[in-house]
Every structure is written in C-alpha cells, then in structure tokens.
Amino acid sequence: MSLLLLLAVPLAGVVAVSCDPRRARRLVWLALAALAHLVLLGFAWGGRLRDSRVLWLGFDPLGGLVLTLVSVVFLAVAGHSAVYLQRRVPRGGRAYEACLLGFLTSASALCLTDHFGVLWVAMEATTLATAPLIYDPGDRHSIEAVWKYLVICSVGIALALLGTFLLALAQGANAPDLLRSSLVAARALEPMWFKAAFVFLFIGYGTKVGLVPMHTWLPDAHGEAPSPISALLSGALLNLAFLAILRVVQVARAAGQQRLLAPVLIGFGLGSVLVATALLLRQRNYKRMLAYSSVEHMGILTVGIGLGQAAGFGALLHMLGAALAKALLFLVAGNVLIEYRSKRIGDVTGLLERLPISGALLVAGFFVLAGAPPFPLFFSELAILRGAIQAGAPWVAAGLVLLQLVAFIGLGVRIVSMVQGGSAPGESRANESALLLASPVVLLGAALALGLGLIPSLQNVLLAAAATLGGSAP
Amino acid sequence: MIPLSEALLLLVLLGDFAVLGASRLTFTIRITAFQGFLLGMLPLAIHHPWTGQGFLLASGTMVVKGLVLPNVLRWAMREAAVRREMEPSLGPLSSVAAGLVALGLGLALGRHLPALEPTLPRLLVATSLTTVMCGFLVLTTRRKAMTQVVGYLLLENGVYLFGMTLAGRVPLLVEMGVLLDLLVGVFIMGLVVFHMNRELESLDSARLAELHD
C-alpha cells in the first residue's frame, strides 16, 4: 500500500457524493471516507504505507502530526455537518460534502509532499475547496465574507508562489528540484535569493495563517461560515497554513539562516497576539470573539517556533491542543446558535439551564483553551515560557503571560455571562440531540488524552518533529 | 535589433499601463488575455531548442490565460449585468503615475538582485515585479469586485512571468497544477460575483462593508 491511498480515499469520496442523489447515503459516504482516512493514517504511523513518487509523497513526523490533527478535526466536523445539512433550508446539496472531501484530499497532499510546488498547489486547493463552504448560507454577509477570503488569501498565496520560484533560484542553477529533502541536505543556499524567498513565503502563507496585519479575512470568514466550517477553518485550515511556514523554517534552519528567522517570527507572532487580544475584548459576536482567539493562538505558535529549543517543542504541542479546543468551541457555538438564533453575546443567557451539556462543554472548551491543567496547553505554555528564558528573551515571556492573562479574563467574562443567568420565561430546557454533542465530546476527549499523555509515543514524535525546527526537550 | 523575448516583455509592460489607464472593464479583460498569450509565447522565445514539455506548457498557458479566463469573466459580466465603467478610487492619470513609480522600483530591484543566467532576457525580473505591483495597485484602488479580479489576474501574470526564470525545471505536473488552481479560482470568483449581484444588485465591493469590528 502506498501513501497515495490517503489522497485516493477522500478523492473517491468526492466522486461518490457527487454521483449520489440520496442525501442520507451521501452522509454515509462522508463518514466512511473520514473514518477510512483516520485508519489509514494509523497504518502510515506504523510505517506500513510506502512513499510514492507521484506528487513526491513521503511520511515524516511533522507532516504526520498535522495530518492526524486535521483528520481528527475533520471527523468531528463531518459528524456535526450531518445535523447542519439536515436543518439547512433548502436541504443541503452535494456541493457541501464534495467540497469537504476535496479539502481533505488537498490537506493530505499538503502534509505529505516533499515538493514545494505541490505544497503550493495543495494550499491554494484548500482555499478553493473551503470557499463554497463559507458561502453556503448564501446571505449577503456570507458573500462579503467569502469575497474577502478569496481575494485576500488568493493574493497572499500568489505571493507565496513568487516565494517558491525564488526558493528555486536560491537552490542554484544546477538542479533546482524544489524538494525539501534536497534543500535541507544542500545546506548552501544563495543567501540573497533565500532571504527574498523567505519574506514572500512567510507573508504569503502567513496570510492564510491569519497573522496580523494579514488577518482581516479571518474574523469575517469564521464569523459567517456555518459553524462546522468555522471549526474546520480554525482547527484544520490555519494549521495547514502554519505547516507550510514550518516547512520553510526547516529549510532555513538547515541552511543556517536562524538569525533571519527569530526576529521575523517573534515580531509577527507577538504583534498578532497583541492585536488579537485587543480586538477580542471589543467583540459582541461570540463567533468573531472565538476567531480572534484563533489569531491569538496562531501568534503564540509563531513566537514559539521563533524562539526554538523548548519553545519549539511547546509550539507543536500547543498547535494540537489549541486546534482541538477551537474546533470544540466553534461546534458548541453552533449548538448555541441553533437554540438562540443570535450570534450576539448579549442575547445568550442561561445557557447552563437551557442547554446544560452544551453549556458545560463551552466552559470545558474554555478551560482547555485557557491552559488549565491537565490539558495540553498548560504544558505547552510552560514549555514556550521556558524556551523564551533559554533564548535570553524574558521580555517575550513576560509579554506573552500578560497578554494571555488579559485574553483569559476577556474570554472568561463573556463566557460566564453566556452560561449563567436564568433563561427568559416561557423558554424551557431544550432537547439536545446526541449528534450535536458527540463531536464536541470526542474533541474534548482527544484534548484530555493529549494532556494526560495517553497517546503512545506522542512525546517522541513531538521531539522528532521539533528537532527539525530547532526545538528540543523542555 | 531588440530580441523577440525583450519585445514581448515590453508588450507585457505596455499592457500593465493600459490596464492602469483604462476606464472600461471589457478593455482590461482583453488586455489580461493579451498578456496571457504573450506569457505563453515567452518560453518559446527564450528557450531553444523547443521541447515537448515546453510546447505543452506554452499551449496550456495560452488556452487558460488567453482564452478560458477572459471568457469566464465575460460570462460573469454578462450574466450579472455588470456595468462597464471601472469606478476607480484613484483616477487613471494618478494610476499611471503610480505605475511609473512601480516600474522604477522594479528596474532598481532587478538590478540589485543576483545575476540570472545570461540566456534570460534582461528585462524579465523588472517586468515581472512591475506587473505584480501594478496588479496590487489595481486590486487596492478599484472598488468593483470584477475589477479586483482583473487586478488579481495581472498580479498572477507577474508571478507567472517570474517563473520563466526556471522554465523547464519546474515539473510539468506542478505547472499544470498552478494553472488549474488559477482556473478554478477565477471560476469561483466569477460565481461569487454572479451571486453578489443577485443579492446586492450592484457589484460595488465598497458596499460590502457590513462586517467590521
């Protein structure tokens, strides 16, 4: 069996849902493809899937980590989508399921390929596959959101293509094959071209990560998309874009360009945390508030990778934990939206009375995100702070702690106001469908398993992936 | 005598300025199509001897950038009944002046970057960077959604031009993937423009300003 199966299975799913006129059966196809993808990934971790020459596919710890995260989030999103599609008026067409599976196909290519050109093509394909999903509600707000998303991300990714060409020039005139393995092995890159390549790749892919000041599409897209899609964007798409930046960092580390990396990564990362925290405090819409929290966490990841050492390890763990927490919170936000029919924080009170399980999950998700022990973000944030001290930058640690505290209080106050208080008279306790709760519970379980160290050899995989990024054991 | 490749590049530059100074949307779509044809011809003018892969890429570029994309845009314009004026927030004269600044920057940058292979035309990097900057200018200073797509195409043409520095060394599969992405991307943009018009009865993207903090 070859790694190509990880692309072939979701692609076969695209064909199946496109041809199948029956809605219920399309959902079965979607669930089957998502489950098969996760099972195949298990085989890939066991070394049972061969590398493939087609698309230069290979399995490495870093790509494997991100793809596994994407696959888990995807499964949860697929489950929640079943309810979304049932309630949608008119009942959902095939485009939704086909685009979802198209996204999973391109995510597999993006995580597994060794070729920077294929990486680019796959990244643009994720933008194109998610655009119709964001637009699915079809109202004027979702049009505005999808337009910003398409234009800003397409321009960003066009700049990343320029960066990819520059990277080939940096590799030299003899054999610019743009393979990561040969770029890492070469060690000697033309520094002038490489600097230009790094700038364009960072700005380009950074646009899709949602780093400030290229983040402007993000709150609109997350706020207006159907909730399962917001969860997919926050839990999967942003991390795929971050993986693209990590691939560039791997090459830069091998080429001895660390001094170029740290100021750019730490600068953009801290800037993103600062601006996102400030804007988070101003939000009245809970989905937009969660979106800014995503920008904040992507900023923390970027700082962690810029610091290296223990922080590099911490950033990878943080990526997993924050992605699970954000996907969980967006799915629960979807449950809240179904019940209250409003995205305004002020319109939602007494959640614990009206939707007790969703309310409890919202609070639990907040604690995962806030880094309460035993959740993974507690350990990852400690590692990032230790990395900052190791790197001789205690002011970075101080800044992060302060901003995190402000974001914690800001988010906490708003979430408490949502879950507490009595519900208005005449509105009794609503029925919570099991299907709406299953996905968030699975994500919460995954986050708990990460934090408690229940996942076998996770530590070793994280260390191996972090080592290629200048990270080390905390 | 100017070599053919340099002449083609000069025509691309001329196209940039034509878009900046234009007042009609259909005209700018025609210009990006013309640039698409030039981009298809360029690798044939630069790289001798011709190879099968080179031919495939050249014809693929001409078909997608020169024929399919402009027709998708024309279809969206017709179906959505887009008015033809550009409605720039920066007038044609100022736009062209800004384009000249971009050209100066492009030439200066082209001079400062490390030398490329001697067989490549000298204007290549400068033309590419100027086209990218002009595309960015059109994207940011035109208010209509459809004109922004034209700006994006211009920018993409510039990036594609830069790829000529490596023509033949990027695998065909990847090049075709890039073209396919562009094609699907513009198709989806066309669809969104179509729906936008039905929803808003105007394609003024400046009216798309209800989402903010």
Contacts between the chains, C-beta under 8 A, distances in Angstrom:
chain1	res1	chain2	res2	distance
A	55	B	173	7.7
A	115	B	171	7.8
A	115	B	174	6.9
A	117	B	170	5.9
A	117	B	171	7.0
A	117	B	174	3.5
A	117	B	177	7.4
A	117	B	178	7.7
A	118	B	173	7.9
A	118	B	174	6.2
A	118	B	177	7.0
A	120	B	174	7.9
A	120	B	178	7.3
A	121	B	174	6.5
A	121	B	177	3.6
A	121	B	178	6.2
A	121	B	180	7.8
A	121	B	181	5.8
A	124	B	181	4.2
A	124	B	185	6.9
A	125	B	181	6.3
A	127	B	185	7.6
A	128	B	181	6.8
A	128	B	184	5.2
A	128	B	185	5.8
A	128	B	188	6.1
A	131	B	188	5.4
A	131	B	192	7.7
A	132	B	188	7.0
A	135	B	192	6.8
A	135	B	195	7.5
A	138	B	195	7.2
A	139	B	199	7.5
A	140	B	199	5.1
A	140	B	200	6.4
A	140	B	210	7.3
A	141	B	210	6.4
A	141	B	211	6.3
A	143	B	192	6.6
A	143	B	195	6.1
A	143	B	196	5.2
A	143	B	199	5.7
A	143	B	200	7.6
A	143	B	208	7.4
A	144	B	208	4.3
A	144	B	209	7.8
A	144	B	210	6.3
A	144	B	211	5.4
A	145	B	211	6.3
A	146	B	192	6.0
A	147	B	145	6.5
A	147	B	192	5.8
A	147	B	196	6.9
A	147	B	205	6.7
A	147	B	208	6.2
A	148	B	208	7.8
A	148	B	211	7.7
A	150	B	185	7.4
A	150	B	188	6.7
A	150	B	189	5.9
A	150	B	192	6.6
A	151	B	139	7.3
A	151	B	148	5.9
A	151	B	152	6.7
A	151	B	189	7.8
A	154	B	152	6.0
A	154	B	185	5.7
A	154	B	189	8.0
A	155	B	136	7.5
A	155	B	139	6.6
A	155	B	152	6.4
A	155	B	155	6.5
A	158	B	152	7.4
A	158	B	155	5.6
A	158	B	156	5.4
A	158	B	159	5.2
A	159	B	159	7.6
A	161	B	159	5.1
A	161	B	163	7.7
A	161	B	178	6.9
A	162	B	132	7.0
A	162	B	159	4.8
A	162	B	162	5.7
A	165	B	159	7.5
A	165	B	162	5.1
A	165	B	163	5.2
A	165	B	165	6.7
A	165	B	166	6.1
A	166	B	162	7.9
A	168	B	166	5.0
A	168	B	169	7.1
A	168	B	170	7.0
A	169	B	116	7.6
A	169	B	165	6.3
A	169	B	166	7.2
A	173	B	117	6.2
A	176	B	166	6.2
A	176	B	169	5.6
A	177	B	169	7.8
A	178	B	170	7.0
A	178	B	174	8.0
A	190	B	114	6.3
A	192	B	113	6.7
A	192	B	114	5.2
A	193	B	113	7.4
A	193	B	114	6.3
A	196	B	113	7.3
A	219	B	211	7.8
A	219	B	213	7.4
A	220	B	211	4.5
A	223	B	211	7.1
A	224	B	211	7.1
A	279	B	213	5.9
A	282	B	213	5.8
A	283	B	213	7.1
A	288	B	213	7.6
